[in-house]
Amino acid sequence: MAHKRRGPAARRATVAAEPAPPPGTAAAAAPLRRQTIAGQVRQLLRRDIVTGRLPPRTMLSEQELAQRFGVSRTPVREALIKLAEESLVEIYPQYGSFVAPIKLQEVFDSQFVRESLECAAIERAVERMDDAHAKALRAILQQQRSLHRAGDHEGFFLADERMHALIMEIAGHANAWRQVENAKAQMDRVRLLSARNVRKRPSVIAEHGDIVDCLLRRDRDGATAAMRTHLRGLFRSVELLKASNAAYFADSLPETAARAKKKEHPTPPP
């Protein structure tokens, strides 16, 4: 729970500054049924954090979130605790809750897991490719081109996800993609921020094109190398994002607490 005495800068950072989702959006359409209220609030907040709608270090007021979702503060508090367990929220008693900065160690750990699984999977996918698989991969690649032209960075990201999930499915390990998904929340925050860069998306399309071409040629070594190059592009994305949004990242936790204390209590409490 955020302290009541907040300065103007802190107030602007709260989620109240973001208008409620308009009718027809996923957030507006999600029914908050009584038995799953906390779970659904968590999912909606998680989506907003991962997609960057709630940027790192944004203040999260339990009262304002409860008003936004039309629920009591108890499920909001439960949702924030669950998100804190995923390192997506930081909770400081007496000072408030904040969207956590992106933890670079977790990003790099996720990249390691993903590269290990997906490079192994693409070797299997080369052996199992058929005409239906080739058609599906080409369709996703074309969809990404269309989404890039339309400037739909979130749609572009989802198409990216579908391509990687399809390759795991072709390899015969569709369930393994769920393991990748569970491990990559911090990585996805970087990827979605990067997807907003109109100069980044063409390089992703080109890398996906290389992967698909190698798969269609049944070139196992080429496909593996193309996948590894593509996944390691995350390191460059981190460098660029840190240069332009250094405050979004943290290798340690206390910095946010110090900022919160400075905003909430200009002089130390007795």
RATAWO-V883836 format. One record per residue. N is the residue number from 1. PHI is phi in degrees with one decimal (* if undefined). BURIAL is b if it has 24 or more other ideal C-beta (glycine too) atoms within 12 Angstrom, else e. D_LAST is the distance of its C-alpha to the last C-alpha in Angstrom with 1 decimal. Layout:
BEGIN
n;phi;burial;d_last
N;PHI;BURIAL;D_LAST
N;PHI;BURIAL;D_LAST
END
This chain:
BEGIN
n;phi;burial;d_last
1;*;b;20.4
2;-77.1;b;19.1
3;-64.8;b;16.0
4;-68.9;e;17.6
5;-87.4;e;16.2
6;-118.3;b;18.5
7;-76.8;e;20.1
8;-58.1;e;23.9
9;-63.2;e;24.4
10;-65.8;b;22.6
11;-62.7;e;24.6
12;-66.4;e;27.8
13;-84.8;b;27.1
14;-75.3;b;27.0
15;-67.3;b;30.2
16;-63.0;b;30.6
17;-68.8;e;31.9
18;-91.8;b;34.7
19;-64.5;e;37.4
20;-62.0;e;38.6
21;-57.2;e;41.6
22;-69.3;e;44.9
23;-56.3;e;47.5
24;97.2;e;49.6
25;-80.7;e;46.9
26;-60.3;e;46.1
27;-66.8;b;42.6
28;-69.4;e;44.2
29;-81.5;e;47.0
30;-72.1;e;45.0
31;-76.1;e;45.1
32;-94.9;b;42.0
33;-68.0;e;43.8
34;-55.4;e;41.9
35;-75.9;e;42.5
36;-128.8;e;41.4
37;-57.8;b;38.7
38;-60.5;b;35.9
39;-63.9;e;38.5
40;-73.0;b;39.7
41;-61.1;b;36.3
42;-59.7;b;35.6
43;-62.8;b;39.0
44;-67.6;b;38.5
45;-67.5;b;35.0
46;-60.1;b;36.4
47;-59.7;b;39.2
48;-66.5;b;37.1
49;-74.8;b;34.9
50;-65.4;b;38.0
51;-78.5;b;40.0
52;88.8;b;37.2
53;-62.2;b;37.0
54;-110.0;b;33.3
55;-67.8;b;32.6
56;-52.8;b;30.2
57;78.0;b;26.5
58;-67.1;b;27.2
59;-73.4;b;24.4
60;-117.5;b;25.7
61;-92.4;b;24.6
62;-58.0;b;25.8
63;-63.5;b;26.6
64;-70.6;b;28.5
65;-67.0;b;30.4
66;-61.3;b;31.3
67;-66.2;e;32.7
68;-60.1;b;34.6
69;-92.2;b;36.3
70;68.8;e;36.7
71;-130.4;b;35.1
72;-79.2;e;32.3
73;-74.8;b;28.9
74;-62.7;e;29.9
75;-65.1;b;32.6
76;-64.3;b;30.4
77;-61.8;b;27.7
78;-63.0;b;30.5
79;-64.7;b;32.0
80;-64.8;b;28.8
81;-62.7;e;28.5
82;-64.2;e;32.1
83;-67.6;b;31.7
84;-64.6;b;28.8
85;-65.5;e;31.4
86;-91.8;b;33.7
87;64.7;b;31.1
88;-98.4;b;31.4
89;-133.9;b;27.9
90;-115.9;b;24.5
91;-116.8;b;22.0
92;-120.9;b;18.2
93;-52.3;e;16.5
94;77.5;e;13.9
95;-113.7;b;15.2
96;134.9;b;18.9
97;-114.4;b;22.4
98;-139.0;b;24.4
99;-63.6;b;28.0
100;-70.9;b;28.1
101;-65.2;b;29.6
102;-76.9;b;33.1
103;-87.6;b;33.2
104;-62.8;b;36.0
105;-62.9;e;36.8
106;-68.7;b;37.3
107;-60.1;b;39.5
108;-72.3;b;41.6
109;-63.1;e;41.9
110;-63.7;b;43.1
111;-62.6;b;45.6
112;-62.9;e;47.0
113;-63.0;b;47.5
114;-64.9;b;49.1
115;-61.5;b;51.4
116;-61.5;e;52.6
117;-72.0;b;53.4
118;-75.3;b;54.8
119;-70.0;b;57.0
120;-67.9;b;58.5
121;-67.2;b;59.0
122;-68.8;b;60.8
123;-63.0;b;63.4
124;-70.2;b;64.2
125;-62.3;b;64.2
126;-57.2;b;66.9
127;-75.1;e;69.2
128;-107.5;e;68.6
129;-60.5;b;68.8
130;-135.9;e;71.3
131;-63.8;e;72.3
132;-65.4;e;69.9
133;-63.1;b;67.0
134;-61.2;b;68.1
135;-63.3;e;68.4
136;-65.9;b;64.9
137;-65.7;b;63.3
138;-62.6;e;65.2
139;-64.9;e;64.1
140;-65.9;b;60.4
141;-61.9;b;60.9
142;-66.4;e;62.6
143;-62.5;b;59.8
144;-62.8;b;57.2
145;-60.5;e;59.4
146;-65.5;e;59.5
147;-66.8;b;55.8
148;-63.5;b;55.1
149;-62.9;e;57.5
150;-79.1;e;55.8
151;73.5;e;52.3
152;-93.3;e;51.0
153;-71.0;b;48.6
154;-72.5;b;47.4
155;-63.2;b;51.0
156;-60.3;b;51.9
157;-61.9;b;49.2
158;-64.6;b;50.5
159;-65.9;b;54.1
160;-57.9;b;52.9
161;-60.0;b;51.5
162;-62.7;b;54.9
163;-64.2;b;56.8
164;-66.3;b;54.9
165;-64.9;b;55.1
166;-64.5;b;58.8
167;-62.7;b;59.5
168;-63.2;b;57.8
169;-66.7;b;60.0
170;-59.1;b;63.1
171;-69.9;b;62.3
172;89.2;e;62.4
173;-131.3;b;58.7
174;-57.7;e;57.2
175;-66.9;e;54.7
176;-65.4;b;53.4
177;-63.1;b;52.0
178;-63.8;e;49.6
179;-66.2;e;48.2
180;-63.3;b;47.8
181;-58.4;e;46.1
182;-67.0;e;43.6
183;-101.0;b;42.6
184;-122.9;b;42.3
185;-60.7;b;39.5
186;-66.8;b;37.7
187;-62.0;b;41.1
188;-65.2;b;42.0
189;-62.0;b;39.0
190;-66.4;b;40.5
191;-64.1;b;44.0
192;-71.8;b;43.2
193;-64.1;b;41.4
194;-68.7;b;44.4
195;-64.4;b;46.9
196;-74.2;b;45.7
197;-80.1;b;47.1
198;-63.6;e;50.7
199;-83.9;e;51.8
200;-80.8;b;50.5
201;-59.7;b;52.5
202;-60.1;e;55.9
203;-68.7;e;55.3
204;-64.6;b;54.2
205;-61.2;b;57.4
206;-62.6;e;59.5
207;-66.8;b;57.9
208;-62.7;b;58.6
209;-60.9;b;62.1
210;-62.6;b;62.7
211;-62.1;b;61.5
212;-64.2;b;63.8
213;-59.2;e;66.8
214;-66.0;b;66.5
215;-62.7;b;66.4
216;-66.3;b;69.4
217;-84.9;e;71.3
218;59.3;e;70.4
219;-94.0;e;69.0
220;-65.1;b;66.7
221;-64.3;e;65.6
222;-64.3;e;65.1
223;-64.9;b;63.1
224;-64.9;b;60.8
225;-65.0;e;60.3
226;-65.8;b;59.7
227;-66.1;b;57.1
228;-63.7;b;55.3
229;-60.8;b;55.3
230;-61.9;b;54.0
231;-69.1;b;51.1
232;-77.8;e;50.1
233;-61.9;b;49.7
234;-58.0;b;46.2
235;-62.9;e;45.3
236;-67.1;e;46.4
237;-60.4;b;44.6
238;-62.7;b;41.3
239;-59.1;e;42.1
240;-67.0;e;42.9
241;-68.2;b;39.9
242;-64.5;b;37.5
243;-67.5;e;39.1
244;-100.5;e;38.6
245;-139.2;b;35.4
246;-58.0;e;33.4
247;-68.6;e;30.2
248;-74.0;b;31.9
249;-114.9;b;32.1
250;-156.7;b;29.9
251;-99.3;e;30.9
252;-140.9;e;27.4
253;-91.9;e;24.7
254;-64.0;e;21.2
255;-58.2;b;22.0
256;-63.7;b;21.6
257;-62.4;b;18.2
258;-63.0;e;17.1
259;-64.3;b;18.8
260;-63.0;b;17.2
261;-62.8;e;13.6
262;-64.1;e;14.8
263;-71.6;b;16.5
264;-82.1;b;14.0
265;-135.6;e;10.8
266;-54.5;e;12.2
267;-122.2;e;9.0
268;-57.2;e;6.4
269;-67.9;e;3.8
270;-66.9;e;0.0
END
